[in-house]
Amino acid sequence: MPITRQITLASRPIGLPTDENFAMKEVEVGEVATGQVGVELVHISVDPYLRGRMNDGKSYVPPFAIGGPILSGGIARVVSSRAEGFAEGDLLMGMFDWQESQVVNPANFRKLDSTGISPTAYLGILGMPGLTAYAGLFYVAEAKSGETIFVSGAAGAVGSAVGQMAKVKGLTVIGSAGGEAKVARLKELGFDKALDYRAGDIKGQLLDAAPNGIDIYFDNVGGDHLIAALEAANDFARFALCGSISEYNLTERSQGAWNLFRAVQRRIRLQGFIVSDFSDRSRGFYEEVVPWIKEGKLKYDETVVHGFENTPSAFLGLFSGSNTGKMIVAL
């Protein structure tokens, strides 16, 4: 049987993951049975939520097994098929092992059709990050024209989509990002104001940027950004709690938001959400967002790392801010 490379979880991280938490090994691919296809990975998506699956704890998805492959979103090309409706050269999108070649049931994947948009867009703006942004903004936060929104981690795949979608719908958008280059990019994307959290005092920056307060907070960061948003929030503000990347690698318990009582004083609604809760809304999402992309109303950035063996380092780069937009590995 043919042999391929696979990346596994070698050990559970304590704090920030390192290269030592991953291992490369060779495995047999296996034969393609009736109803199956053989594929080769073309692109791998690395996302912050994978950090949670490296822990051995109860969550909304099971943890990765020690010695087992990492699993994440990706795009693969069919190289052999024994499944009706699937031919050599077809592109499939879905959840793949970090393994260069593998045999899968194509019924569990989406075949990508030609839309005039790059296939990698389906890992970002038209994939999980895009739907996360859309669902959090319109279904969780119930955004309305004329309101003011603060988006943390706004230069990432989710945050940049949130800000641009909000602008399309007539909101005033404030975003935070790390460093002058990312702040400049937010302004290019149409954000009304962009804050550099590396400059310090994010609470003071936000209060200055939103003298009339904020109506919505889209949280990708947690920590000091959540504290700042609670201070800036108007009465009956809505907080869409998507992620908390500032706390994923803590080795001691977070102290939390010291000013959470603001939620009581100002009757703020804080709602956490998972993108899979909104999978039944994907058709409406595509119908609205694809035209925005084709009309140039919605732009997306990709940071591409080349080489299967560099997948772990691409993942680790998410926690040092080395990506602008979606982080993707190209094989």
DRENTOR-740015 format. One line per field, with one value per residue (C-alpha): residue number from 1; residue in one letter; x, y, z. Coordinates in Angstrom, 2 decimals, decimal comma. Last residue first. Layout:
BEGIN
pos <- [NUM;...]
code <- [A;...]
X <- [X;...]
Y <- [Y;...]
Z <- [Z;...]
***
This chain:
BEGIN
pos <- [331;330;329;328;327;326;325;324;323;322;321;320;319;318;317;316;315;314;313;312;311;310;309;308;307;306;305;304;303;302;301;300;299;298;297;296;295;294;293;292;291;290;289;288;287;286;285;284;283;282;281;280;279;278;277;276;275;274;273;272;271;270;269;268;267;266;265;264;263;262;261;260;259;258;257;256;255;254;253;252;251;250;249;248;247;246;245;244;243;242;241;240;239;238;237;236;235;234;233;232;231;230;229;228;227;226;225;224;223;222;221;220;219;218;217;216;215;214;213;212;211;210;209;208;207;206;205;204;203;202;201;200;199;198;197;196;195;194;193;192;191;190;189;188;187;186;185;184;183;182;181;180;179;178;177;176;175;174;173;172;171;170;169;168;167;166;165;164;163;162;161;160;159;158;157;156;155;154;153;152;151;150;149;148;147;146;145;144;143;142;141;140;139;138;137;136;135;134;133;132;131;130;129;128;127;126;125;124;123;122;121;120;119;118;117;116;115;114;113;112;111;110;109;108;107;106;105;104;103;102;101;100;99;98;97;96;95;94;93;92;91;90;89;88;87;86;85;84;83;82;81;80;79;78;77;76;75;74;73;72;71;70;69;68;67;66;65;64;63;62;61;60;59;58;57;56;55;54;53;52;51;50;49;48;47;46;45;44;43;42;41;40;39;38;37;36;35;34;33;32;31;30;29;28;27;26;25;24;23;22;21;20;19;18;17;16;15;14;13;12;11;10;9;8;7;6;5;4;3;2;1]
code <- [L;A;V;I;M;K;G;T;N;S;G;S;F;L;G;L;F;A;S;P;T;N;E;F;G;H;V;V;T;E;D;Y;K;L;K;G;E;K;I;W;P;V;V;E;E;Y;F;G;R;S;R;D;S;F;D;S;V;I;F;G;Q;L;R;I;R;R;Q;V;A;R;F;L;N;W;A;G;Q;S;R;E;T;L;N;Y;E;S;I;S;G;C;L;A;F;R;A;F;D;N;A;A;E;L;A;A;I;L;H;D;G;G;V;N;D;F;Y;I;D;I;G;N;P;A;A;D;L;L;Q;G;K;I;D;G;A;R;Y;D;L;A;K;D;F;G;L;E;K;L;R;A;V;K;A;E;G;G;A;S;G;I;V;T;L;G;K;V;K;A;M;Q;G;V;A;S;G;V;A;G;A;A;G;S;V;F;I;T;E;G;S;K;A;E;A;V;Y;F;L;G;A;Y;A;T;L;G;P;M;G;L;I;G;L;Y;A;T;P;S;I;G;T;S;D;L;K;R;F;N;A;P;N;V;V;Q;S;E;Q;W;D;F;M;G;M;L;L;D;G;E;A;F;G;E;A;R;S;S;V;V;R;A;I;G;G;S;L;I;P;G;G;I;A;F;P;P;V;Y;S;K;G;D;N;M;R;G;R;L;Y;P;D;V;S;I;H;V;L;E;V;G;V;Q;G;T;A;V;E;G;V;E;V;E;K;M;A;F;N;E;D;T;P;L;G;I;P;R;S;A;L;T;I;Q;R;T;I;P;M]
X <- [0,89;-0,45;-1,04;-3,61;-3,88;-6,89;-6,61;-3,26;-1,16;1,96;-0,03;2,06;-0,73;-1,71;1,93;1,65;-0,73;1,64;4,48;2,42;1,62;5,25;5,81;2,99;4,85;4,02;2,57;-0,13;-1,44;-4,76;-6,63;-10,28;-12,30;-16,04;-17,71;-15,80;-18,93;-17,86;-17,26;-20,60;-22,32;-20,89;-22,01;-25,79;-26,55;-23,73;-25,09;-28,65;-27,47;-25,35;-28,21;-28,67;-25,06;-25,93;-25,25;-22,12;-20,65;-20,52;-22,01;-21,55;-24,15;-23,71;-26,78;-26,06;-28,60;-26,44;-26,05;-26,21;-23,64;-21,53;-21,29;-18,69;-16,17;-13,38;-13,51;-11,92;-9,02;-7,97;-6,89;-3,20;-1,34;-2,90;-2,65;-6,20;-6,66;-5,77;-7,48;-10,91;-13,43;-16,90;-18,74;-21,36;-22,03;-25,27;-25,72;-28,92;-27,57;-24,41;-21,13;-17,80;-16,84;-17,98;-16,04;-12,83;-13,12;-13,77;-10,68;-8,58;-9,25;-11,42;-9,91;-12,43;-15,31;-17,84;-19,13;-22,34;-24,02;-20,88;-20,56;-21,17;-17,51;-16,47;-12,85;-11,82;-13,49;-11,86;-8,35;-8,73;-9,84;-7,09;-4,50;-1,38;0,20;0,11;-3,68;-3,47;-6,95;-8,68;-11,48;-14,06;-13,13;-13,23;-10,92;-8,07;-8,55;-8,24;-5,05;-3,48;-4,17;-2,58;0,57;0,78;0,77;-1,73;-5,38;-8,52;-11,62;-14,21;-17,10;-19,99;-22,85;-24,48;-25,12;-22,11;-20,02;-21,09;-20,11;-16,69;-16,12;-17,30;-15,16;-12,02;-12,78;-13,31;-10,17;-7,97;-7,29;-10,20;-8,88;-11,53;-14,56;-16,37;-19,76;-21,68;-25,31;-26,77;-27,90;-28,79;-26,83;-28,76;-25,78;-26,46;-28,19;-26,65;-23,12;-22,44;-23,97;-22,12;-18,74;-18,95;-20,14;-17,06;-14,67;-16,16;-16,01;-16,88;-14,52;-11,97;-11,59;-14,02;-11,98;-9,19;-11,11;-10,58;-13,83;-15,27;-17,99;-16,68;-18,12;-16,52;-17,67;-18,70;-17,59;-19,10;-20,70;-17,18;-16,33;-12,59;-9,24;-6,11;-3,03;-1,05;-2,28;-3,38;-6,74;-9,48;-12,61;-14,40;-13,89;-13,59;-12,05;-12,74;-9,66;-10,47;-14,21;-17,05;-20,70;-20,73;-17,98;-15,08;-12,75;-9,04;-6,98;-9,68;-8,18;-8,36;-9,39;-9,09;-10,72;-9,07;-8,10;-4,84;-3,84;-3,63;-0,62;-2,30;-5,98;-7,49;-10,11;-13,86;-15,90;-18,16;-15,77;-14,82;-11,10;-7,92;-6,43;-5,31;-8,91;-8,84;-5,88;-7,78;-10,07;-7,27;-7,56;-5,31;-6,83;-5,04;-4,73;-4,15;-4,63;-4,50;-7,62;-8,72;-12,46;-15,00;-18,34;-16,77;-13,43;-10,24;-7,36;-5,32;-3,10;-0,39;1,23;4,47;5,02;5,41;5,08;3,55;3,72;7,49;6,85;5,49;2,06;1,66;0,61;1,09;0,65;-0,67;1,78;2,61;-0,49;-0,10;1,07;0,74;2,99;2,00;2,77;1,18;0,00]
Y <- [21,75;25,21;26,01;28,68;31,47;33,68;37,43;38,91;36,24;36,42;37,50;35,54;33,12;32,42;31,66;28,42;27,07;28,01;26,35;23,16;23,13;23,64;19,97;20,25;22,98;26,59;29,09;31,37;34,44;35,28;38,56;39,06;41,78;42,41;45,19;44,32;43,47;39,82;39,60;41,20;38,92;35,83;37,15;37,25;33,95;32,21;33,24;32,36;28,84;28,59;29,24;25,57;25,51;28,12;26,28;24,93;28,43;28,25;31,01;32,95;35,54;38,62;40,87;44,19;45,60;48,67;48,26;44,49;44,08;46,75;44,23;42,48;45,13;42,87;40,86;37,47;36,68;33,94;30,67;29,93;28,30;30,63;29,46;30,08;33,31;36,07;34,06;34,57;33,61;34,27;36,16;38,28;41,17;43,11;46,60;47,25;50,47;51,60;49,77;51,59;50,18;46,66;46,92;47,83;44,87;42,57;43,93;43,53;39,80;38,45;38,29;37,41;39,44;41,17;44,11;45,83;49,11;51,08;54,38;57,97;58,95;55,83;56,32;58,01;55,31;52,67;54,10;54,42;50,81;49,58;51,13;49,97;50,71;46,97;47,25;49,37;50,80;51,24;53,72;53,93;50,50;50,57;47,71;50,16;51,42;47,87;47,46;50,49;48,99;45,77;47,56;49,70;46,79;44,49;44,92;46,55;47,50;50,27;50,13;52,55;50,49;50,80;47,18;46,99;48,48;45,68;43,08;44,75;44,72;41,15;39,86;41,48;39,97;36,43;36,06;38,11;41,84;42,67;40,91;42,83;44,24;47,28;48,06;51,34;51,37;53,28;50,20;47,29;44,34;41,46;40,57;36,82;36,46;39,29;39,76;36,38;34,51;36,51;36,44;32,73;32,08;33,86;32,08;28,62;29,01;31,67;34,30;31,74;28,11;28,55;31,53;29,01;27,83;31,23;32,82;32,63;30,39;27,04;24,25;22,89;19,45;19,51;16,69;13,91;12,23;12,02;9,10;9,42;7,83;9,77;11,50;14,33;13,73;16,41;14,68;16,33;18,30;19,65;20,86;18,61;19,56;17,34;16,43;12,74;12,27;12,23;11,68;7,99;6,96;4,67;7,58;8,24;11,44;13,69;17,03;18,14;21,35;21,73;22,21;20,61;17,30;16,57;12,93;10,53;9,91;11,59;11,80;15,13;16,43;16,00;19,01;21,29;20,95;18,53;18,34;16,76;19,82;19,81;20,35;23,82;24,86;23,88;26,86;29,18;28,11;26,34;25,61;23,09;23,38;20,88;17,59;14,55;12,46;8,85;8,47;6,16;4,62;1,28;0,95;2,96;0,98;2,18;5,22;3,56;5,73;7,72;9,87;13,51;14,63;17,64;18,93;19,43;22,22;24,33;25,04;28,07;27,00;23,37;21,56;18,00;15,61;14,09;15,32;13,88;14,99;12,37;11,55;9,09;5,48;3,58;0,00]
Z <- [0,13;0,89;4,56;5,31;7,91;7,16;7,62;8,54;10,18;12,34;15,39;17,89;18,75;15,14;14,33;16,29;13,66;10,84;12,78;13,07;9,32;8,24;7,30;4,76;2,88;2,08;4,56;3,13;4,95;3,35;3,25;2,37;0,71;0,94;-1,01;-4,18;-6,16;-6,49;-2,73;-1,84;-4,38;-2,59;0,83;0,45;-1,23;0,63;4,06;3,10;2,23;5,37;7,79;8,74;9,94;12,55;15,80;14,12;14,39;18,18;20,30;23,52;24,38;26,55;26,75;28,45;30,89;31,53;35,29;35,11;32,34;34,07;36,91;34,74;35,76;37,02;33,79;34,44;36,77;34,38;36,00;35,71;32,82;30,26;26,65;25,45;27,45;24,98;22,24;23,79;21,14;19,72;22,46;20,68;23,08;22,74;24,19;26,17;27,70;25,96;26,26;26,64;30,04;29,15;25,88;27,70;30,09;27,13;25,40;28,57;28,65;25,83;22,33;19,62;21,04;18,80;20,85;19,86;20,83;21,55;23,38;22,33;22,76;20,83;19,74;23,01;25,11;22,92;23,27;27,04;27,36;25,02;27,31;25,40;22,02;21,29;21,26;18,11;17,55;14,18;13,49;10,71;9,34;5,54;4,59;3,99;7,56;8,84;6,80;8,45;11,88;10,69;9,57;12,73;15,15;16,82;15,89;17,26;15,32;15,41;12,95;12,43;11,02;7,60;6,57;4,24;7,06;9,41;6,82;6,57;10,31;10,81;7,93;9,34;12,74;11,50;9,37;11,67;11,43;13,75;16,83;18,74;16,93;18,37;16,84;16,55;15,42;12,47;10,55;12,81;14,16;15,73;17,97;17,79;14,41;12,38;13,70;15,22;12,30;9,64;11,40;12,16;8,61;7,30;9,66;8,88;5,13;2,56;4,03;5,09;4,07;1,18;0,01;-0,63;-3,69;-5,37;-6,55;-10,08;-8,70;-9,98;-7,89;-4,74;-3,75;-0,10;2,15;4,25;1,21;-0,23;2,07;2,53;1,62;2,51;1,12;2,74;6,27;8,74;8,96;6,92;7,79;4,73;1,18;-1,86;-5,21;-8,22;-10,26;-10,65;-10,62;-8,12;-9,03;-8,19;-5,81;-6,74;-7,29;-7,59;-7,35;-5,84;-4,81;-1,19;0,56;4,31;7,67;10,66;12,20;14,04;13,74;16,67;18,90;21,86;21,01;19,95;22,34;21,73;20,52;22,59;25,51;28,24;28,89;27,63;25,97;22,32;21,25;22,82;20,68;17,52;18,18;17,02;13,36;10,85;7,44;5,24;1,46;-1,37;0,45;-1,80;-2,17;-2,66;-3,06;-1,46;-2,41;-3,30;-1,54;-2,10;-0,60;2,36;2,88;4,94;7,57;7,94;11,01;11,95;15,56;17,29;20,88;20,50;17,97;20,81;22,29;24,62;28,10;28,93;25,65;25,38;23,78;20,38;18,55;15,07;11,62;8,86;5,91;3,21;2,26;-0,63;0,00]
***
